[in-house]
Amino acid sequence: MITLVETCVFFPCSQQEVPNAVRQICEGAVGKGFTAKDIQVLAPMYRGTAGVENLNLVLQELLNPPKEGRREVAFGDVIYRKGDMVLQLVNNPEENVFNGDRGEIVAIFTAEENTERQVQIVISFDGIEVTYTKPDLTQITHAYCCSIHKSQGSEFPIVIMPVVKGYYRMLRKKLIYTGVTRAKNYLLLCGDWDALEYAIGNNNDLTRNTMLMKKLNGHSLSE
């Protein structure tokens, strides 16, 4: 059953304006008492101004900026801080966490503070606490913004979803449907109205030709 959201609003802006638009919408939500846990930004692509990677940088700076006493750890070009929302990228059944689970960094310990003599990051997934060392951080990424595909099966009080022509390759009805149905109470769209109309009217799906049937039937790939 589809639950209708309480509020659905579209904010027109250009692709270059998307990061600032998303920031302003989030600032408004925080000003009304919502937290980072309540807000999920969804985008269909990772690269570019309006992509997942850049929006995560913008939103971390807004929702969990550096602060005296707030611990953080660098992993390559990425900074993880206590209080960051993160996304699990791989299944880890031994710890009962799985690909797509959203968690919060609740503690960071230096190597001098534990018997293993390694930096440790503790992440809580709905009360399930999992400890990561620095090499384990390949398993996570920031979750302030995530891909629409990664959000499948989840629901959030507030969903903010940019839709711009720069997403052209991904603008399909099924993808938009997946994104908008993640919103429980508030759905806030921003971007190009023409791009949204195009996506809603585009029923074509990407097909992948793997040659699997020929292999199963005993045919060679050269046939």
trRosetta pair geometry for C-beta under 8 A, 3 or more apart (Angstrom, degrees):
i j d omega theta_ij theta_ji phi_ij phi_ji
2 181 6.3 -80 -132 -127 99 111
3 184 6.7 7 95 -141 137 58
5 8 5.6 107 77 -59 124 91
5 183 4.8 -3 -87 119 136 116
5 184 7.0 108 -110 113 85 19
5 185 5.9 89 -152 161 83 14
5 186 6.1 138 -178 -90 122 14
5 187 4.7 149 36 -9 172 102
6 185 5.0 -4 14 -167 112 71
6 186 6.4 -35 59 -72 95 64
7 185 7.2 20 27 149 85 69
7 186 4.9 -3 63 -120 102 80
7 187 7.1 -172 98 36 57 62
7 188 7.9 14 114 -67 101 81
8 183 7.9 121 -95 99 87 158
8 186 7.8 173 -78 -161 43 48
8 187 4.5 -2 -112 68 82 106
8 188 7.8 -164 -148 -75 42 38
8 189 7.5 21 -175 -1 83 103
9 187 7.6 163 25 93 56 62
9 188 5.4 -4 61 -120 94 72
9 189 7.1 -169 94 34 47 71
10 189 4.6 -20 -109 76 73 106
10 190 7.1 156 -165 -88 54 37
10 193 6.7 77 158 -95 144 93
10 196 7.4 -79 -130 -11 134 169
11 21 5.7 167 114 -166 132 122
11 25 6.9 -146 1 -71 156 120
11 188 7.0 17 -6 179 111 91
11 189 7.0 178 23 94 69 51
11 190 4.1 -18 68 -107 99 92
11 191 7.9 72 81 0 70 43
12 190 7.5 -162 -73 -154 7 64
12 191 7.4 -54 -138 87 41 22
12 192 7.4 61 -145 -107 78 32
12 193 6.2 -34 -101 -31 102 101
13 17 3.9 -124 177 97 111 124
13 18 6.1 154 103 -75 123 50
13 20 7.8 -156 -164 71 151 91
13 21 4.5 -143 2 -58 167 147
13 190 5.4 5 26 175 115 102
13 191 6.1 -44 60 -92 77 26
14 17 4.6 90 52 9 76 106
14 18 7.6 -103 99 -31 46 75
14 164 7.6 68 175 -131 39 126
14 192 7.4 43 -122 -68 40 96
15 18 5.8 -24 -163 -16 38 116
15 48 7.8 -47 174 160 121 121
15 49 6.0 103 147 73 90 124
15 50 5.3 -100 -162 -19 79 131
15 164 4.3 120 -93 177 87 154
15 165 6.9 -87 -55 46 122 76
15 166 4.8 87 -125 -12 147 129
15 191 7.2 36 -87 -139 56 91
15 192 7.4 -18 -53 -30 78 115
16 49 5.7 -31 -112 152 50 167
17 20 5.6 -64 -166 49 62 108
17 21 5.5 66 138 -29 87 108
18 21 5.5 -59 -141 39 30 113
18 22 6.1 29 163 -19 68 106
18 49 6.5 123 47 125 111 96
18 50 3.9 38 65 -105 160 106
18 55 7.7 -59 130 -85 107 109
18 162 4.6 43 -148 -127 125 147
18 164 6.3 -84 -63 -37 134 140
18 190 6.4 143 -129 111 73 115
18 191 6.2 17 -96 -90 107 85
19 22 5.9 -55 -145 37 28 109
19 23 6.3 31 155 -21 63 108
19 49 6.4 -102 -24 173 112 84
19 50 7.1 -137 -44 -95 73 58
19 54 6.4 -77 -85 136 126 110
19 55 6.3 -153 -109 -99 81 68
19 58 4.8 -171 -162 -77 105 161
20 23 5.5 -52 -147 36 33 116
20 24 6.3 32 155 -19 66 105
21 24 5.9 -55 -148 36 29 108
21 25 6.4 29 154 -18 64 106
21 162 7.5 116 81 -97 123 105
21 190 4.5 168 136 178 138 155
21 191 7.9 -176 77 -57 158 53
22 25 5.8 -55 -148 36 32 111
22 26 6.3 30 154 -17 65 108
22 41 5.9 49 -158 -123 129 139
22 55 6.0 -12 89 -139 166 110
22 58 6.8 90 83 105 116 140
22 59 7.2 -62 132 -70 117 102
22 145 7.8 12 179 -81 154 126
22 160 5.8 122 -136 141 87 139
22 162 6.5 -57 -64 -51 115 113
22 190 6.6 -151 -66 46 68 147
23 26 5.8 -59 -150 39 29 109
23 27 6.3 32 153 -22 65 106
23 58 5.7 -99 -70 164 109 117
23 59 7.3 -152 -96 -85 72 62
23 62 5.7 180 -141 -66 90 148
24 27 5.5 -49 -145 33 33 115
24 28 6.5 36 154 -20 63 103
25 28 5.7 -54 -155 34 32 113
25 29 6.6 31 149 -19 65 104
25 160 5.4 139 107 -119 143 136
25 188 5.4 155 -162 140 141 150
25 190 6.9 -136 -35 -40 143 137
26 29 5.5 -53 -148 35 36 112
26 30 6.3 34 154 -17 68 104
26 39 6.0 92 -125 -178 91 162
26 41 7.6 -44 -69 -56 119 118
26 59 6.4 161 -74 -124 174 94
26 62 5.9 89 102 121 134 151
26 63 6.9 -77 165 -61 135 107
26 160 7.0 -75 -63 -20 83 162
27 30 5.8 -54 -146 38 30 109
27 31 6.2 35 152 -23 63 108
27 62 6.8 -101 -69 -162 84 130
28 31 5.5 -55 -148 35 30 116
28 32 6.7 21 155 -13 63 107
29 32 5.9 -64 -155 39 32 105
29 34 4.2 -46 163 54 92 134
29 38 7.2 -159 164 96 124 116
29 39 5.6 116 110 -83 157 126
29 158 5.7 73 -130 -149 146 176
29 186 7.8 178 -108 85 115 155
30 33 7.8 137 -176 1 32 7
30 34 6.0 -89 -86 69 36 76
30 35 7.4 69 -117 -104 78 31
30 62 8.0 -163 -16 153 152 105
30 63 7.3 -164 -78 -108 138 83
34 38 4.3 -114 -165 75 99 144
34 39 6.0 98 140 -47 126 100
34 157 6.9 -159 -132 99 120 134
34 158 6.1 32 -162 -8 160 141
35 38 5.3 103 54 3 63 100
35 39 7.5 -148 100 1 36 94
36 39 6.0 -70 -144 44 35 102
36 63 4.5 104 -87 179 117 138
36 64 6.8 -1 -59 -39 160 104
36 83 7.8 99 34 164 149 86
36 85 5.2 -155 143 -29 118 126
36 144 6.7 -60 -157 -108 108 90
37 85 6.8 171 -86 -94 55 126
37 104 7.1 -38 -84 -64 104 129
38 156 6.9 124 179 -178 41 89
38 157 4.4 -33 -163 51 92 128
38 158 5.5 55 140 16 88 103
39 63 7.9 -148 61 -96 133 146
39 144 7.7 8 102 -155 102 73
39 156 7.1 69 -159 166 11 129
39 157 7.6 -50 -67 71 43 92
39 158 4.7 -24 -107 78 65 118
39 160 6.8 9 -169 -4 97 111
40 143 7.8 -42 -125 156 89 89
40 145 8.0 123 -176 -112 56 38
40 146 7.1 -38 -166 27 100 100
40 151 6.7 122 157 -119 140 127
40 154 7.6 155 -105 119 172 127
40 156 4.0 -171 7 -38 123 175
40 158 7.0 157 25 89 64 63
40 159 5.5 -23 73 -108 93 68
40 160 7.4 180 91 26 42 73
40 182 6.7 -86 88 137 138 129
41 55 5.7 -134 120 155 146 137
41 59 6.5 -154 9 -66 142 153
41 144 6.2 18 27 142 112 69
41 145 3.9 -41 87 -101 111 83
41 146 7.7 130 80 16 64 54
41 159 7.8 135 -102 -164 26 54
41 160 4.6 -29 -106 72 75 102
41 161 7.3 161 -161 -81 55 42
41 162 7.8 24 -171 -8 101 92
42 145 7.1 -180 -78 -156 17 72
42 146 6.6 -26 -111 70 64 65
42 147 7.3 43 -158 167 74 17
42 148 5.0 76 177 -85 116 72
42 151 5.6 -43 -109 -20 121 155
42 159 6.1 -3 -1 -166 117 101
42 160 7.3 162 19 79 69 49
42 161 4.7 -17 65 -102 98 92
42 179 4.9 174 113 -139 147 104
42 182 6.6 118 -51 48 150 150
43 46 8.0 137 101 -82 113 31
43 50 6.4 -178 -135 147 136 77
43 51 6.0 163 130 -149 146 33
43 52 5.0 -164 65 -65 117 70
43 55 6.2 144 -17 10 143 150
43 145 5.8 18 5 178 110 118
43 146 8.0 172 35 92 73 21
43 147 6.7 -62 78 -110 62 48
43 148 7.2 -128 88 -32 16 84
43 161 7.3 168 -76 -147 49 63
43 162 5.8 6 -102 49 96 102
43 167 7.6 -142 -172 -93 81 130
44 147 6.5 60 -141 -153 28 82
44 148 5.2 -15 -91 8 70 119
44 149 7.9 83 -138 -18 65 87
44 167 5.1 88 56 -154 121 125
44 170 3.9 172 143 127 140 151
44 171 7.7 -178 39 -68 165 50
44 175 5.8 41 -107 170 129 139
44 179 7.8 -74 -63 -61 90 135
45 48 6.4 27 110 28 124 121
45 50 7.8 62 63 96 104 81
45 51 5.0 -72 107 -116 84 95
45 52 7.0 -155 104 -9 37 90
45 147 7.7 80 -55 -116 9 98
45 166 7.7 -115 45 126 148 90
45 167 5.6 -165 -5 -118 119 82
45 169 7.8 85 -80 60 127 105
45 170 6.0 -167 -52 -2 95 146
46 51 5.1 42 137 178 21 120
46 52 4.6 -43 -120 40 57 110
46 53 5.4 57 175 -23 78 100
46 147 6.9 -38 -67 -73 82 111
47 51 4.7 -171 83 -79 14 172
47 53 6.6 9 -97 23 41 125
48 51 4.1 113 53 -27 75 112
48 54 6.9 -95 99 5 38 134
48 166 5.9 172 172 157 158 137
49 54 5.9 -86 -152 87 27 168
49 166 7.6 51 47 80 94 176
50 54 7.3 -36 -49 67 8 126
50 55 7.1 33 -163 -53 40 112
50 162 5.1 -131 -169 122 119 155
50 164 5.5 85 55 25 171 140
50 166 6.0 127 42 68 122 136
50 167 7.4 -81 98 -48 124 99
50 191 7.5 76 -146 -103 155 114
51 54 5.4 85 60 18 79 99
51 55 6.8 -154 93 -4 36 96
52 55 6.0 -67 -144 42 24 108
52 56 6.3 29 160 -25 64 107
52 145 5.0 -171 -143 119 64 107
52 146 6.3 39 -139 -136 124 22
52 147 5.7 -48 -68 -61 146 71
53 56 6.0 -56 -154 29 26 112
53 57 7.1 26 151 -17 60 103
54 57 5.7 -52 -157 31 38 113
54 58 6.5 36 150 -17 68 105
55 58 5.5 -52 -147 38 38 113
55 59 6.0 29 158 -14 70 111
55 144 7.1 -149 131 103 85 101
55 145 3.9 48 103 -19 120 165
55 162 7.9 -155 -84 2 144 134
56 59 5.9 -60 -139 43 28 105
56 60 6.1 32 161 -23 66 106
56 141 7.6 -61 -122 158 166 95
56 142 4.1 124 -165 88 127 132
56 143 7.9 67 -119 4 112 10
56 144 5.2 138 -127 52 64 103
56 145 5.0 -122 -63 40 71 98
57 60 6.1 -52 -144 33 25 109
57 61 6.6 25 156 -17 59 108
58 61 6.0 -64 -160 35 27 111
58 62 6.6 17 150 -12 64 111
59 62 5.5 -56 -146 41 38 110
59 63 5.5 4 168 5 75 116
59 142 7.8 155 75 153 107 131
59 144 3.6 179 106 147 138 148
59 145 6.1 146 7 -24 145 96
60 63 6.5 -67 -124 53 24 88
60 64 5.5 -50 -160 59 65 92
60 65 7.5 121 139 -84 63 48
60 79 7.7 147 148 77 150 96
60 81 7.5 132 -170 22 110 117
60 84 6.6 2 -127 -121 106 102
60 142 6.0 -67 -63 -140 121 150
60 144 6.1 -149 -56 -11 66 147
61 65 5.4 41 -163 -97 47 92
62 65 7.1 59 -58 -49 4 99
63 85 7.8 -16 115 5 142 110
63 144 6.2 166 34 -114 142 129
64 70 7.8 -177 -178 178 84 147
64 81 5.5 176 147 77 116 129
64 83 4.7 175 -131 108 124 110
64 84 5.4 -169 93 -85 164 61
64 85 7.8 173 -17 0 141 74
66 70 6.6 -178 -158 71 43 120
66 72 6.8 -56 -112 -19 86 150
66 79 8.0 -29 -73 146 101 152
66 81 7.1 -151 -94 -94 56 145
67 70 4.1 64 63 0 91 128
70 81 5.7 24 148 -171 109 117
70 82 5.7 -146 -167 53 75 100
70 83 6.8 -44 -152 12 117 127
71 81 6.9 153 92 -152 47 64
71 82 4.9 63 56 -17 87 117
71 107 7.9 28 58 -168 142 44
71 108 4.1 -159 121 61 131 122
72 79 5.4 11 176 -179 128 100
72 80 6.4 164 -156 86 74 43
72 81 4.1 -31 -96 -96 98 76
72 82 7.2 -112 -71 0 56 69
72 108 7.0 134 -87 23 12 174
73 79 7.4 158 78 -154 34 59
73 80 5.4 -15 59 62 84 95
73 108 5.7 -169 -26 -153 111 135
73 119 5.8 130 -126 172 141 141
73 121 6.4 -114 29 -73 145 116
73 134 7.0 -132 161 -99 135 95
74 78 7.3 147 -158 82 56 46
74 79 5.6 -31 -100 -99 67 71
74 80 8.0 172 -92 21 20 71
75 78 5.1 -23 69 69 86 97
75 79 7.8 158 23 -93 70 24
75 80 6.4 22 5 -5 115 110
75 134 6.2 -179 -104 -156 102 86
75 137 4.5 -90 -131 107 163 155
78 137 7.9 -172 81 154 128 129
78 141 7.9 -102 -132 -136 160 68
78 142 7.4 -158 -156 -27 121 105
80 84 5.5 -116 -158 32 70 158
80 86 7.2 15 -133 -78 115 131
80 105 6.1 141 169 -68 104 161
80 108 7.7 154 110 -90 98 131
80 121 6.4 12 115 -128 142 149
80 137 6.9 -136 -17 -136 148 130
80 140 7.9 59 -102 100 141 128
80 142 7.8 -163 -103 -75 79 86
81 84 5.0 119 59 -39 69 106
81 105 6.8 152 97 76 37 143
81 108 7.8 -82 -157 -24 34 144
82 105 5.4 -129 -123 118 38 104
82 106 7.0 29 -152 -178 89 13
82 107 6.5 24 -117 -106 114 20
82 108 5.4 -119 -61 -2 96 104
83 104 6.9 -22 -151 -173 28 102
83 105 6.4 -33 24 71 23 90
84 104 7.1 164 84 -152 41 59
84 105 4.7 29 49 17 86 120
84 142 6.4 -82 -178 -119 117 87
85 102 6.5 -1 -176 -176 100 101
85 103 7.5 161 -155 87 56 34
85 104 5.8 -34 -101 -97 58 74
85 142 6.9 70 83 -167 69 68
85 143 4.4 -98 133 68 93 101
85 144 5.7 120 62 -65 116 62
86 102 7.4 159 84 -156 39 55
86 103 5.5 -25 66 69 87 83
86 104 7.2 148 19 -102 81 22
86 105 6.2 70 -10 -40 123 91
86 123 6.1 -71 57 -129 130 135
86 140 4.6 15 170 -179 126 124
86 141 6.7 156 -157 79 81 27
86 142 6.0 -67 -108 -112 64 33
86 143 5.2 121 -166 -9 9 107
87 100 7.1 -26 -169 -140 101 25
87 101 7.3 151 -156 80 56 43
87 102 5.7 -27 -101 -102 71 66
87 103 7.7 156 -92 23 24 73
87 140 6.4 147 72 -157 45 70
87 141 5.4 -22 56 63 98 79
87 142 7.2 24 9 109 93 19
87 143 3.8 132 -42 -86 91 105
87 146 5.5 107 -66 -98 159 133
87 150 6.4 35 -176 165 148 142
88 92 7.1 -107 -164 12 131 110
88 97 5.1 -165 -99 154 165 112
88 98 6.6 113 104 87 138 23
88 99 6.2 -131 114 -108 91 26
88 100 6.8 -31 71 39 87 25
88 101 4.3 15 28 55 126 91
88 102 7.7 -126 7 -66 82 24
88 103 6.7 60 -36 0 97 114
88 125 7.2 0 -29 -92 131 138
88 139 6.4 -12 -149 152 71 94
88 140 6.0 -39 -99 -100 44 78
89 99 6.2 3 169 -127 25 81
89 138 7.8 -91 59 141 136 57
89 139 5.6 -167 46 -174 93 45
89 140 6.3 -170 -4 -93 97 22
89 141 6.1 68 -54 -3 121 100
90 99 5.7 -8 -130 -78 13 93
90 139 5.1 -84 31 -136 107 89
91 97 8.0 174 -154 104 41 55
91 98 4.8 1 -119 -135 75 74
91 99 5.2 -46 -54 -18 69 93
92 95 4.6 0 128 38 114 106
92 96 7.8 -32 101 31 79 20
92 97 5.0 9 61 67 105 86
92 98 7.1 -149 34 -81 59 40
92 130 7.3 88 100 -144 146 152
92 139 7.0 36 -47 -163 128 147
93 96 6.8 31 -164 -84 42 39
93 98 7.3 37 -77 -82 63 91
95 128 7.4 126 158 157 81 118
95 130 4.6 62 178 -115 140 119
96 128 5.7 -113 90 -154 113 153
97 101 5.0 -121 -163 52 84 158
97 103 7.4 -19 -135 -45 135 137
97 125 5.1 136 -108 5 112 166
97 128 6.5 -178 -66 108 94 133
97 130 5.7 -58 -13 -39 143 154
98 101 5.4 106 57 -28 60 113
100 150 5.4 -176 -113 -170 83 73
100 151 7.7 168 -153 -90 104 16
100 152 7.3 -64 -136 58 147 72
100 153 6.8 59 144 58 150 120
100 154 7.0 -159 165 -36 107 119
101 125 5.1 17 158 -145 127 134
102 125 7.4 137 82 -131 35 83
102 143 5.1 148 -133 177 94 161
102 146 8.0 -115 -92 -25 108 152
102 154 7.0 77 -9 -131 123 152
103 123 4.4 72 127 166 139 107
103 124 5.7 170 -164 81 99 39
103 125 4.0 -59 -89 -80 113 72
103 126 7.7 -95 -103 -8 77 59
103 130 7.6 -52 -136 33 170 108
103 140 8.0 -70 52 -126 113 128
103 143 7.8 122 41 2 49 151
104 123 6.7 159 77 -155 30 71
104 124 5.4 -18 59 57 85 93
105 108 6.8 19 171 -53 118 95
105 121 6.0 -46 -135 -175 109 102
105 122 7.2 110 -159 76 61 52
105 123 5.5 -42 -94 -98 54 77
106 122 5.4 -60 65 103 88 100
106 123 6.9 135 8 -125 84 23
106 124 4.7 49 -24 -14 133 112
106 129 6.9 -71 44 -120 136 108
107 120 7.9 2 112 110 96 94
107 121 7.6 165 90 -157 57 40
107 122 4.1 15 55 42 97 121
108 119 7.4 -7 -174 -174 88 93
108 120 7.3 167 -155 88 44 55
108 121 5.4 -7 -108 -108 78 70
108 122 7.4 -145 -68 20 36 76
109 113 4.4 -127 -170 83 99 125
109 114 5.4 75 132 -30 141 115
109 119 7.0 167 87 -156 60 47
109 120 4.4 2 53 55 106 99
109 121 8.0 -154 25 -68 69 32
109 122 7.6 55 -9 -18 101 103
110 113 4.9 93 56 0 75 106
110 119 6.2 -31 -138 -107 36 75
111 114 7.2 -85 -155 45 31 86
111 116 8.0 -100 -144 95 70 71
111 117 4.9 34 -178 -176 97 53
111 118 5.5 5 -113 -101 89 8
111 119 5.6 -46 -54 -51 79 58
112 117 7.7 31 -83 -128 33 68
113 120 8.0 -115 80 32 101 109
114 117 7.0 -143 85 -46 74 26
114 118 7.0 -50 76 50 121 62
114 120 5.7 38 -2 -5 159 136
116 120 7.2 92 59 -60 127 119
116 133 7.5 -105 127 -89 141 124
118 133 4.7 -13 144 -132 137 118
118 134 7.1 -134 -180 5 100 91
119 133 6.6 112 76 -154 65 66
119 134 5.2 55 66 -45 116 103
120 131 5.4 -14 -169 -168 113 106
120 132 7.0 141 -159 73 59 43
120 133 6.1 -40 -99 -93 62 61
121 131 7.2 144 73 -158 42 54
121 132 4.6 -26 64 65 96 98
121 133 7.7 158 17 -97 82 13
121 134 7.9 101 -9 -77 112 49
121 136 7.9 -154 47 76 106 112
121 137 7.0 62 28 -83 147 102
122 129 5.6 2 -176 -171 103 107
122 130 7.3 159 -153 78 56 37
122 131 5.3 -25 -98 -99 74 72
122 132 7.7 179 -81 20 26 74
123 129 7.1 158 80 -149 38 57
123 130 5.4 -21 63 61 90 88
123 132 6.5 28 -3 -5 111 116
123 140 7.1 179 -66 -94 164 155
124 127 6.4 23 -172 -79 104 13
124 128 6.9 138 -159 67 56 41
124 129 5.1 -26 -96 -92 72 75
125 128 4.6 -28 67 64 90 99
125 129 7.8 174 20 -80 68 26
125 130 6.6 20 0 -1 110 112
132 136 3.9 -144 -157 92 90 131
132 137 6.1 108 151 -69 133 64
132 139 7.0 -146 -122 51 130 119
132 140 7.1 -61 -87 -6 170 130
133 136 5.1 100 51 2 61 107
134 137 5.8 -34 -164 -3 42 117
135 138 7.0 -24 171 -1 53 104
136 139 5.5 -31 174 13 72 119
136 140 7.9 40 133 -1 79 101
137 140 5.9 -64 -154 44 57 97
141 146 7.9 126 92 -108 112 91
142 145 7.5 32 113 41 101 67
143 146 5.5 -7 -144 -51 67 116
146 150 4.6 -95 159 80 118 131
146 151 5.9 141 91 -57 114 90
147 150 4.6 94 60 4 86 102
147 151 7.2 -152 95 -10 48 87
148 151 5.7 -59 -153 31 36 114
148 152 7.7 62 150 -48 61 80
148 161 7.7 55 -87 -131 108 118
148 175 5.6 90 99 -171 153 87
148 178 5.4 105 165 98 110 115
148 179 4.5 -57 -125 -75 120 97
148 182 7.9 -149 -143 -19 74 139
149 152 6.3 -27 -171 -16 39 112
149 178 7.7 30 -89 129 40 156
151 154 5.2 -98 -170 50 65 114
151 156 8.0 -61 -153 -11 118 119
151 178 7.3 132 79 149 100 99
151 179 7.1 71 67 -113 142 59
151 182 5.0 -14 150 -102 128 152
152 178 6.0 -39 -92 -162 89 121
154 182 6.1 24 89 -143 78 106
155 182 5.9 -167 -114 -166 45 55
155 183 7.7 -1 -156 106 74 3
155 184 5.0 84 165 -62 105 104
156 159 5.5 118 71 -66 113 82
156 182 5.9 21 20 149 94 95
156 183 6.6 -42 70 -111 79 44
156 184 6.1 -155 87 1 26 102
157 183 8.0 3 144 -160 18 64
157 184 5.2 -50 -101 61 36 115
157 185 4.8 -4 -163 24 69 118
157 186 6.7 27 148 23 68 92
158 183 7.0 -1 -155 -136 22 93
158 185 6.6 -39 -68 68 59 96
158 186 4.5 -8 -113 67 77 111
158 188 6.9 4 -171 5 94 113
159 179 7.0 159 166 170 138 75
159 180 7.3 163 97 -131 145 35
159 182 5.1 119 -92 90 146 97
159 183 3.7 -108 20 -78 119 92
159 186 7.2 178 30 94 59 62
159 187 5.4 -6 65 -115 101 66
159 188 7.1 176 91 30 51 70
160 188 4.7 -22 -108 76 74 105
160 189 7.8 168 -159 -84 50 26
160 190 7.1 3 -174 4 92 109
161 179 4.9 102 -121 162 151 130
161 180 6.9 -99 23 -77 158 64
161 187 7.4 -18 14 -166 112 84
161 188 7.4 147 21 82 65 53
161 189 5.4 -26 71 -108 87 72
161 190 7.7 163 85 25 41 67
162 167 8.0 152 114 -32 90 135
162 189 7.6 131 -104 -164 21 60
162 190 5.3 -37 -105 74 69 86
162 191 4.7 110 -168 -55 71 120
163 167 6.8 -87 -150 39 51 143
163 171 7.4 95 -162 -116 95 103
163 176 7.2 35 -107 -111 134 107
163 189 6.0 -8 6 -167 112 108
163 190 7.6 154 24 77 68 37
163 191 4.3 -172 64 63 52 147
163 192 6.7 -114 109 50 74 68
163 195 5.1 178 143 105 87 112
163 196 4.6 81 110 -77 149 85
163 199 6.4 -101 -159 5 126 148
164 167 5.7 109 66 0 65 97
164 191 4.2 -126 -63 -154 75 120
164 192 5.0 92 -128 5 58 107
164 195 5.4 129 -158 15 16 173
165 168 5.7 18 179 -63 61 95
165 171 8.0 -29 -127 -42 41 150
165 192 5.5 -13 -26 50 86 161
165 194 7.3 3 -68 89 107 102
165 195 4.7 -134 -64 -85 60 119
167 170 4.9 -67 174 55 91 103
167 171 5.5 111 108 -55 95 90
167 195 7.0 91 50 -177 100 133
168 171 5.7 -46 -142 6 30 118
168 195 7.7 -101 -85 -133 64 104
170 175 5.9 -138 166 149 88 177
171 175 7.4 -129 -137 62 20 131
171 176 7.6 32 -157 -47 61 110
171 195 6.1 -116 -114 -176 146 84
171 198 5.7 30 141 104 140 104
171 199 3.8 -105 -175 -89 88 94
171 202 6.0 83 119 35 81 150
172 175 4.8 85 64 8 85 106
172 176 7.1 -161 90 -5 41 88
172 199 6.2 -46 2 -154 9 79
172 202 5.0 -99 -119 106 55 110
172 203 7.5 90 -164 -129 87 13
172 204 6.6 -107 -122 72 111 63
172 205 6.7 98 -168 -99 152 53
172 206 7.8 -115 -45 -19 157 84
173 176 5.9 -60 -149 39 31 108
173 177 6.1 34 155 -22 67 109
173 199 6.4 152 -73 154 44 65
173 200 5.7 68 -108 -152 86 31
173 201 7.2 179 -68 33 110 6
173 202 5.7 -175 -27 73 83 58
173 203 5.3 -10 17 -92 136 56
174 177 5.6 -55 -148 36 30 115
174 178 6.4 35 153 -23 64 103
174 203 8.0 84 -29 -143 89 54
174 205 6.7 26 9 -96 141 101
175 178 5.7 -49 -151 31 32 113
175 179 6.6 30 152 -17 63 106
175 199 7.2 -84 68 -167 101 118
176 179 5.7 -58 -152 37 33 111
176 180 6.2 20 160 -12 70 109
176 196 7.3 117 -127 -148 142 72
176 199 4.8 118 -45 136 134 124
176 200 6.1 -77 76 -79 161 64
177 180 6.4 -59 -139 40 26 100
177 181 6.1 16 165 -11 63 116
178 181 6.4 -72 -148 42 21 104
178 182 7.2 33 153 -36 59 100
179 182 6.1 -53 -166 10 34 113
180 183 6.3 -42 -174 12 49 113
180 187 5.7 41 -150 -145 80 144
180 189 7.9 -17 -97 -68 101 116
183 186 6.3 -110 -167 82 118 32
183 187 3.9 -168 34 -76 175 88
189 196 6.8 62 167 -97 145 143
191 195 6.1 -63 135 58 119 133
191 196 7.0 132 83 -44 110 101
192 195 3.9 75 82 2 107 111
192 196 7.0 178 93 -10 58 80
193 196 5.6 -53 -153 35 38 112
193 197 6.4 38 151 -18 68 104
194 197 5.7 -52 -147 38 34 112
194 198 6.3 38 152 -23 65 105
195 198 5.6 -52 -148 34 31 114
195 199 6.4 31 154 -20 64 105
196 199 5.8 -54 -148 35 31 110
196 200 6.3 31 155 -19 65 107
197 200 5.8 -55 -146 35 30 111
197 201 6.4 15 159 -6 64 112
198 201 6.2 -73 -153 45 26 101
198 202 6.1 26 154 -29 67 115
199 202 5.7 -59 -141 30 30 112
211 214 5.0 -46 -172 39 78 117
211 215 6.1 83 131 -25 85 98
211 221 5.8 26 -175 -116 156 96
212 215 5.7 -59 -153 36 34 111
212 216 6.2 30 154 -18 69 108
213 216 5.7 -56 -146 38 32 111
213 217 6.2 21 157 -11 66 111
214 217 5.8 -64 -144 45 29 104
214 219 4.1 -75 -169 67 88 115
214 220 7.8 -50 155 72 116 14
214 221 6.8 116 108 -94 139 54
214 223 7.1 -177 -158 56 130 117
215 218 7.8 54 178 -61 29 18
215 219 7.3 -83 -67 57 25 70
215 221 7.7 5 -72 -65 86 87
219 223 4.9 -89 -179 36 108 148
220 223 5.2 118 65 -23 76 98
